[in-house]
Amino acid sequence: MSRGILLEKNKLPLKKMSAYLNELIKISYFIVISFGLALILLAAVYIISFTSKVDFEKSSAYECGFQPFSETNFPFEVQFALIAILFLLFDIEILYLYPLCTSILDFNGIEIFYFICFFIIVTFGLIYEISRHIVNFFNYEQ
């Protein structure tokens, strides 16, 4: 009788295992189809796109028929891209900060520890950016 009970107990994990495997198979199908679709789209763009010969008239700046007075291709400053990325990062950090501040009275010990760690990481990030002169609050000559 005890052997029958053991067999019944062992059936339950197999049912749970098959449910997990079914979910894993569904996720695997999704990943394979996503990568397949991405590859199909990349191949379609590669096949459809064509390289054209560079024409001097088409690639030159149009200034009412006159030759350009100065160079039209100005170098792009990387500082602008860095500031944009930093703005996005600090914007996301502020999005995390607002719910933390509104529910700080309900925190227990570990949540306060996580909150302090979050502030320390953000502060060290800001100090690092200022020390590398990425954020130029003061007029440093670079």
CNS distance restraints for C-alpha pairs under 8 A (distance, minus, plus):
assign (resid   1 and name CA) (resid   5 and name CA) 6.56 0.50 0.50
assign (resid   2 and name CA) (resid   6 and name CA) 6.32 0.50 0.50
assign (resid   3 and name CA) (resid   7 and name CA) 6.37 0.50 0.50
assign (resid   4 and name CA) (resid   8 and name CA) 6.27 0.50 0.50
assign (resid   5 and name CA) (resid   9 and name CA) 6.22 0.50 0.50
assign (resid   6 and name CA) (resid  10 and name CA) 6.25 0.50 0.50
assign (resid   7 and name CA) (resid  11 and name CA) 6.49 0.50 0.50
assign (resid   8 and name CA) (resid  12 and name CA) 7.16 0.50 0.50
assign (resid   9 and name CA) (resid  13 and name CA) 7.70 0.50 0.50
assign (resid  10 and name CA) (resid  14 and name CA) 6.88 0.50 0.50
assign (resid  11 and name CA) (resid  15 and name CA) 6.43 0.50 0.50
assign (resid  12 and name CA) (resid  16 and name CA) 6.44 0.50 0.50
assign (resid  13 and name CA) (resid  17 and name CA) 5.89 0.50 0.50
assign (resid  14 and name CA) (resid  18 and name CA) 6.07 0.50 0.50
assign (resid  15 and name CA) (resid  19 and name CA) 6.31 0.50 0.50
assign (resid  16 and name CA) (resid  20 and name CA) 6.28 0.50 0.50
assign (resid  17 and name CA) (resid  21 and name CA) 6.12 0.50 0.50
assign (resid  18 and name CA) (resid  22 and name CA) 6.06 0.50 0.50
assign (resid  19 and name CA) (resid  23 and name CA) 6.34 0.50 0.50
assign (resid  20 and name CA) (resid  24 and name CA) 6.10 0.50 0.50
assign (resid  21 and name CA) (resid  25 and name CA) 6.02 0.50 0.50
assign (resid  22 and name CA) (resid  26 and name CA) 6.29 0.50 0.50
assign (resid  23 and name CA) (resid  27 and name CA) 6.26 0.50 0.50
assign (resid  24 and name CA) (resid  28 and name CA) 6.04 0.50 0.50
assign (resid  25 and name CA) (resid  29 and name CA) 6.13 0.50 0.50
assign (resid  26 and name CA) (resid  30 and name CA) 6.31 0.50 0.50
assign (resid  27 and name CA) (resid  31 and name CA) 6.26 0.50 0.50
assign (resid  28 and name CA) (resid  32 and name CA) 6.12 0.50 0.50
assign (resid  29 and name CA) (resid  33 and name CA) 6.02 0.50 0.50
assign (resid  30 and name CA) (resid  34 and name CA) 6.03 0.50 0.50
assign (resid  31 and name CA) (resid  35 and name CA) 6.20 0.50 0.50
assign (resid  32 and name CA) (resid  36 and name CA) 5.99 0.50 0.50
assign (resid  33 and name CA) (resid  37 and name CA) 5.99 0.50 0.50
assign (resid  34 and name CA) (resid  38 and name CA) 6.18 0.50 0.50
assign (resid  35 and name CA) (resid  39 and name CA) 6.14 0.50 0.50
assign (resid  36 and name CA) (resid  40 and name CA) 6.12 0.50 0.50
assign (resid  37 and name CA) (resid  41 and name CA) 6.14 0.50 0.50
assign (resid  38 and name CA) (resid  42 and name CA) 6.16 0.50 0.50
assign (resid  39 and name CA) (resid  43 and name CA) 6.06 0.50 0.50
assign (resid  40 and name CA) (resid  44 and name CA) 6.08 0.50 0.50
assign (resid  41 and name CA) (resid  45 and name CA) 6.17 0.50 0.50
assign (resid  42 and name CA) (resid  46 and name CA) 6.15 0.50 0.50
assign (resid  43 and name CA) (resid  47 and name CA) 6.08 0.50 0.50
assign (resid  44 and name CA) (resid  48 and name CA) 5.95 0.50 0.50
assign (resid  45 and name CA) (resid  49 and name CA) 5.77 0.50 0.50
assign (resid  46 and name CA) (resid  50 and name CA) 7.96 0.50 0.50
assign (resid  54 and name CA) (resid  58 and name CA) 7.84 0.50 0.50
assign (resid  54 and name CA) (resid  59 and name CA) 7.29 0.50 0.50
assign (resid  55 and name CA) (resid  59 and name CA) 6.18 0.50 0.50
assign (resid  56 and name CA) (resid  60 and name CA) 5.97 0.50 0.50
assign (resid  61 and name CA) (resid  68 and name CA) 6.67 0.50 0.50
assign (resid  61 and name CA) (resid  72 and name CA) 7.05 0.50 0.50
assign (resid  62 and name CA) (resid  66 and name CA) 7.68 0.50 0.50
assign (resid  62 and name CA) (resid  68 and name CA) 7.65 0.50 0.50
assign (resid  63 and name CA) (resid  67 and name CA) 6.98 0.50 0.50
assign (resid  63 and name CA) (resid  68 and name CA) 6.48 0.50 0.50
assign (resid  68 and name CA) (resid  72 and name CA) 7.80 0.50 0.50
assign (resid  77 and name CA) (resid  81 and name CA) 7.62 0.50 0.50
assign (resid  78 and name CA) (resid  82 and name CA) 6.35 0.50 0.50
assign (resid  79 and name CA) (resid  83 and name CA) 6.13 0.50 0.50
assign (resid  79 and name CA) (resid 134 and name CA) 7.19 0.50 0.50
assign (resid  80 and name CA) (resid  84 and name CA) 6.24 0.50 0.50
assign (resid  81 and name CA) (resid  85 and name CA) 6.22 0.50 0.50
assign (resid  82 and name CA) (resid  86 and name CA) 6.08 0.50 0.50
assign (resid  82 and name CA) (resid 134 and name CA) 7.15 0.50 0.50
assign (resid  83 and name CA) (resid  87 and name CA) 5.99 0.50 0.50
assign (resid  83 and name CA) (resid 134 and name CA) 7.48 0.50 0.50
assign (resid  83 and name CA) (resid 135 and name CA) 7.17 0.50 0.50
assign (resid  84 and name CA) (resid  88 and name CA) 6.33 0.50 0.50
assign (resid  85 and name CA) (resid  89 and name CA) 6.25 0.50 0.50
assign (resid  86 and name CA) (resid  90 and name CA) 6.10 0.50 0.50
assign (resid  87 and name CA) (resid  91 and name CA) 5.90 0.50 0.50
assign (resid  88 and name CA) (resid  92 and name CA) 6.18 0.50 0.50
assign (resid  89 and name CA) (resid  93 and name CA) 6.24 0.50 0.50
assign (resid  90 and name CA) (resid  94 and name CA) 6.13 0.50 0.50
assign (resid  91 and name CA) (resid  95 and name CA) 6.39 0.50 0.50
assign (resid  92 and name CA) (resid  96 and name CA) 6.47 0.50 0.50
assign (resid  93 and name CA) (resid  97 and name CA) 6.09 0.50 0.50
assign (resid  93 and name CA) (resid 122 and name CA) 7.87 0.50 0.50
assign (resid  94 and name CA) (resid  98 and name CA) 6.24 0.50 0.50
assign (resid  95 and name CA) (resid  99 and name CA) 7.48 0.50 0.50
assign (resid  96 and name CA) (resid 100 and name CA) 6.68 0.50 0.50
assign (resid  97 and name CA) (resid 101 and name CA) 6.19 0.50 0.50
assign (resid  98 and name CA) (resid 102 and name CA) 6.29 0.50 0.50
assign (resid  99 and name CA) (resid 103 and name CA) 6.24 0.50 0.50
assign (resid 100 and name CA) (resid 104 and name CA) 5.89 0.50 0.50
assign (resid 100 and name CA) (resid 115 and name CA) 7.41 0.50 0.50
assign (resid 103 and name CA) (resid 107 and name CA) 7.03 0.50 0.50
assign (resid 104 and name CA) (resid 112 and name CA) 7.80 0.50 0.50
assign (resid 107 and name CA) (resid 111 and name CA) 5.56 0.50 0.50
assign (resid 107 and name CA) (resid 112 and name CA) 6.16 0.50 0.50
assign (resid 108 and name CA) (resid 112 and name CA) 6.37 0.50 0.50
assign (resid 109 and name CA) (resid 113 and name CA) 6.34 0.50 0.50
assign (resid 110 and name CA) (resid 114 and name CA) 6.28 0.50 0.50
assign (resid 111 and name CA) (resid 115 and name CA) 6.12 0.50 0.50
assign (resid 112 and name CA) (resid 116 and name CA) 6.17 0.50 0.50
assign (resid 113 and name CA) (resid 117 and name CA) 6.19 0.50 0.50
assign (resid 114 and name CA) (resid 118 and name CA) 6.10 0.50 0.50
assign (resid 115 and name CA) (resid 119 and name CA) 6.41 0.50 0.50
assign (resid 116 and name CA) (resid 120 and name CA) 6.18 0.50 0.50
assign (resid 117 and name CA) (resid 121 and name CA) 6.17 0.50 0.50
assign (resid 118 and name CA) (resid 122 and name CA) 6.26 0.50 0.50
assign (resid 119 and name CA) (resid 123 and name CA) 5.98 0.50 0.50
assign (resid 120 and name CA) (resid 124 and name CA) 6.03 0.50 0.50
assign (resid 121 and name CA) (resid 125 and name CA) 6.09 0.50 0.50
assign (resid 122 and name CA) (resid 126 and name CA) 6.27 0.50 0.50
assign (resid 123 and name CA) (resid 127 and name CA) 6.18 0.50 0.50
assign (resid 124 and name CA) (resid 128 and name CA) 6.03 0.50 0.50
assign (resid 125 and name CA) (resid 129 and name CA) 6.20 0.50 0.50
assign (resid 126 and name CA) (resid 130 and name CA) 6.19 0.50 0.50
assign (resid 127 and name CA) (resid 131 and name CA) 6.08 0.50 0.50
assign (resid 128 and name CA) (resid 132 and name CA) 6.15 0.50 0.50
assign (resid 129 and name CA) (resid 133 and name CA) 6.22 0.50 0.50
assign (resid 129 and name CA) (resid 134 and name CA) 5.26 0.50 0.50
assign (resid 129 and name CA) (resid 135 and name CA) 5.95 0.50 0.50
assign (resid 130 and name CA) (resid 134 and name CA) 6.02 0.50 0.50
assign (resid 130 and name CA) (resid 135 and name CA) 5.32 0.50 0.50
assign (resid 130 and name CA) (resid 136 and name CA) 6.81 0.50 0.50
assign (resid 130 and name CA) (resid 137 and name CA) 7.75 0.50 0.50
assign (resid 133 and name CA) (resid 140 and name CA) 7.72 0.50 0.50
assign (resid 136 and name CA) (resid 140 and name CA) 7.00 0.50 0.50
